[in-house]
Amino acid sequence: MTSSPPASDRDIASEVDPLDIETFLERIETFMIEAIRRDVVLETRITEIQDLMREQNTLNNATETARQEERRRRNSWRGWGKWIALGFLALVLDNLLGVVSLGFAICWHKRK
């Protein structure tokens, strides 16, 4: 068994075709340019998504604020106060009508 002598730089250089190297370098350059383009597109899309998420958060905050304001308005005494006042007014009017009708009934029976 004899071993072959180690290859020198000159031997390796003579085996490699310069056209293959040029083609290989062009392919690497093409891949790098394509990767950079995709990175730019991806970065743009990420920025768009982040902007949309910020806008959605703003809208969600505005909606929640509106809900809280509506809850406060409904639960405040001013909101319920008008209904309480109307209830008392209805009670007073009902009592007045009752007194008037009772007075009319008493007068009617006294006439007979």
DODREN-78173 format. One record per residue (C-alpha): x, y, z; residue in one letter; residue number from 1. Coordinates in steps of 0.5 Angstrom, whole numbers, plus 500, padded with zeros to 3 digits. Layout:
REM DODREN-78173
<xx = X | yy = Y | zz = Z | kollo = A | drenba = NUM>
...
END
This chain:
REM DODREN-78173
<xx = 500 | yy = 500 | zz = 500 | kollo = M | drenba = 1>
<xx = 503 | yy = 506 | zz = 498 | kollo = T | drenba = 2>
<xx = 500 | yy = 513 | zz = 500 | kollo = S | drenba = 3>
<xx = 500 | yy = 519 | zz = 495 | kollo = S | drenba = 4>
<xx = 504 | yy = 525 | zz = 496 | kollo = P | drenba = 5>
<xx = 500 | yy = 531 | zz = 499 | kollo = P | drenba = 6>
<xx = 497 | yy = 536 | zz = 494 | kollo = A | drenba = 7>
<xx = 500 | yy = 542 | zz = 493 | kollo = S | drenba = 8>
<xx = 497 | yy = 549 | zz = 492 | kollo = D | drenba = 9>
<xx = 499 | yy = 549 | zz = 485 | kollo = R | drenba = 10>
<xx = 496 | yy = 542 | zz = 484 | kollo = D | drenba = 11>
<xx = 489 | yy = 544 | zz = 487 | kollo = I | drenba = 12>
<xx = 489 | yy = 551 | zz = 483 | kollo = A | drenba = 13>
<xx = 490 | yy = 547 | zz = 477 | kollo = S | drenba = 14>
<xx = 484 | yy = 542 | zz = 478 | kollo = E | drenba = 15>
<xx = 479 | yy = 548 | zz = 480 | kollo = V | drenba = 16>
<xx = 476 | yy = 551 | zz = 474 | kollo = D | drenba = 17>
<xx = 476 | yy = 559 | zz = 474 | kollo = P | drenba = 18>
<xx = 469 | yy = 559 | zz = 471 | kollo = L | drenba = 19>
<xx = 466 | yy = 555 | zz = 476 | kollo = D | drenba = 20>
<xx = 469 | yy = 560 | zz = 481 | kollo = I | drenba = 21>
<xx = 466 | yy = 565 | zz = 478 | kollo = E | drenba = 22>
<xx = 459 | yy = 562 | zz = 477 | kollo = T | drenba = 23>
<xx = 460 | yy = 560 | zz = 484 | kollo = F | drenba = 24>
<xx = 461 | yy = 567 | zz = 486 | kollo = L | drenba = 25>
<xx = 456 | yy = 570 | zz = 482 | kollo = E | drenba = 26>
<xx = 451 | yy = 565 | zz = 485 | kollo = R | drenba = 27>
<xx = 453 | yy = 567 | zz = 492 | kollo = I | drenba = 28>
<xx = 452 | yy = 575 | zz = 490 | kollo = E | drenba = 29>
<xx = 445 | yy = 573 | zz = 488 | kollo = T | drenba = 30>
<xx = 443 | yy = 569 | zz = 494 | kollo = F | drenba = 31>
<xx = 446 | yy = 575 | zz = 498 | kollo = M | drenba = 32>
<xx = 442 | yy = 580 | zz = 494 | kollo = I | drenba = 33>
<xx = 436 | yy = 576 | zz = 495 | kollo = E | drenba = 34>
<xx = 437 | yy = 575 | zz = 502 | kollo = A | drenba = 35>
<xx = 438 | yy = 583 | zz = 503 | kollo = I | drenba = 36>
<xx = 431 | yy = 584 | zz = 499 | kollo = R | drenba = 37>
<xx = 427 | yy = 579 | zz = 503 | kollo = R | drenba = 38>
<xx = 430 | yy = 582 | zz = 510 | kollo = D | drenba = 39>
<xx = 428 | yy = 589 | zz = 507 | kollo = V | drenba = 40>
<xx = 421 | yy = 587 | zz = 505 | kollo = V | drenba = 41>
<xx = 421 | yy = 583 | zz = 512 | kollo = L | drenba = 42>
<xx = 423 | yy = 589 | zz = 516 | kollo = E | drenba = 43>
<xx = 418 | yy = 593 | zz = 512 | kollo = T | drenba = 44>
<xx = 412 | yy = 588 | zz = 514 | kollo = R | drenba = 45>
<xx = 414 | yy = 588 | zz = 521 | kollo = I | drenba = 46>
<xx = 414 | yy = 595 | zz = 522 | kollo = T | drenba = 47>
<xx = 407 | yy = 595 | zz = 518 | kollo = E | drenba = 48>
<xx = 405 | yy = 590 | zz = 523 | kollo = I | drenba = 49>
<xx = 408 | yy = 594 | zz = 529 | kollo = Q | drenba = 50>
<xx = 404 | yy = 600 | zz = 527 | kollo = D | drenba = 51>
<xx = 397 | yy = 596 | zz = 526 | kollo = L | drenba = 52>
<xx = 398 | yy = 594 | zz = 533 | kollo = M | drenba = 53>
<xx = 399 | yy = 601 | zz = 536 | kollo = R | drenba = 54>
<xx = 393 | yy = 603 | zz = 532 | kollo = E | drenba = 55>
<xx = 389 | yy = 597 | zz = 535 | kollo = Q | drenba = 56>
<xx = 392 | yy = 598 | zz = 542 | kollo = N | drenba = 57>
<xx = 390 | yy = 606 | zz = 541 | kollo = T | drenba = 58>
<xx = 383 | yy = 604 | zz = 539 | kollo = L | drenba = 59>
<xx = 382 | yy = 598 | zz = 545 | kollo = N | drenba = 60>
<xx = 384 | yy = 604 | zz = 550 | kollo = N | drenba = 61>
<xx = 379 | yy = 609 | zz = 547 | kollo = A | drenba = 62>
<xx = 374 | yy = 603 | zz = 547 | kollo = T | drenba = 63>
<xx = 375 | yy = 601 | zz = 554 | kollo = E | drenba = 64>
<xx = 375 | yy = 609 | zz = 556 | kollo = T | drenba = 65>
<xx = 368 | yy = 610 | zz = 553 | kollo = A | drenba = 66>
<xx = 366 | yy = 603 | zz = 557 | kollo = R | drenba = 67>
<xx = 368 | yy = 606 | zz = 563 | kollo = Q | drenba = 68>
<xx = 365 | yy = 613 | zz = 562 | kollo = E | drenba = 69>
<xx = 359 | yy = 610 | zz = 560 | kollo = E | drenba = 70>
<xx = 359 | yy = 605 | zz = 567 | kollo = R | drenba = 71>
<xx = 360 | yy = 611 | zz = 571 | kollo = R | drenba = 72>
<xx = 355 | yy = 615 | zz = 568 | kollo = R | drenba = 73>
<xx = 350 | yy = 610 | zz = 569 | kollo = R | drenba = 74>
<xx = 352 | yy = 608 | zz = 576 | kollo = N | drenba = 75>
<xx = 352 | yy = 616 | zz = 578 | kollo = S | drenba = 76>
<xx = 347 | yy = 619 | zz = 582 | kollo = W | drenba = 77>
<xx = 346 | yy = 624 | zz = 577 | kollo = R | drenba = 78>
<xx = 344 | yy = 618 | zz = 572 | kollo = G | drenba = 79>
<xx = 339 | yy = 615 | zz = 577 | kollo = W | drenba = 80>
<xx = 337 | yy = 622 | zz = 581 | kollo = G | drenba = 81>
<xx = 332 | yy = 623 | zz = 575 | kollo = K | drenba = 82>
<xx = 329 | yy = 617 | zz = 576 | kollo = W | drenba = 83>
<xx = 328 | yy = 617 | zz = 583 | kollo = I | drenba = 84>
<xx = 325 | yy = 624 | zz = 582 | kollo = A | drenba = 85>
<xx = 320 | yy = 622 | zz = 577 | kollo = L | drenba = 86>
<xx = 318 | yy = 616 | zz = 582 | kollo = G | drenba = 87>
<xx = 317 | yy = 621 | zz = 588 | kollo = F | drenba = 88>
<xx = 313 | yy = 626 | zz = 583 | kollo = L | drenba = 89>
<xx = 309 | yy = 620 | zz = 580 | kollo = A | drenba = 90>
<xx = 307 | yy = 618 | zz = 588 | kollo = L | drenba = 91>
<xx = 305 | yy = 625 | zz = 590 | kollo = V | drenba = 92>
<xx = 301 | yy = 626 | zz = 583 | kollo = L | drenba = 93>
<xx = 298 | yy = 619 | zz = 585 | kollo = D | drenba = 94>
<xx = 296 | yy = 621 | zz = 592 | kollo = N | drenba = 95>
<xx = 293 | yy = 628 | zz = 590 | kollo = L | drenba = 96>
<xx = 289 | yy = 624 | zz = 585 | kollo = L | drenba = 97>
<xx = 287 | yy = 619 | zz = 590 | kollo = G | drenba = 98>
<xx = 285 | yy = 625 | zz = 595 | kollo = V | drenba = 99>
<xx = 281 | yy = 629 | zz = 589 | kollo = V | drenba = 100>
<xx = 277 | yy = 622 | zz = 588 | kollo = S | drenba = 101>
<xx = 276 | yy = 621 | zz = 595 | kollo = L | drenba = 102>
<xx = 273 | yy = 628 | zz = 596 | kollo = G | drenba = 103>
<xx = 269 | yy = 627 | zz = 590 | kollo = F | drenba = 104>
<xx = 266 | yy = 620 | zz = 592 | kollo = A | drenba = 105>
<xx = 265 | yy = 623 | zz = 599 | kollo = I | drenba = 106>
<xx = 261 | yy = 629 | zz = 596 | kollo = C | drenba = 107>
<xx = 257 | yy = 625 | zz = 591 | kollo = W | drenba = 108>
<xx = 255 | yy = 620 | zz = 597 | kollo = H | drenba = 109>
<xx = 253 | yy = 626 | zz = 601 | kollo = K | drenba = 110>
<xx = 248 | yy = 629 | zz = 596 | kollo = R | drenba = 111>
<xx = 244 | yy = 623 | zz = 595 | kollo = K | drenba = 112>
END
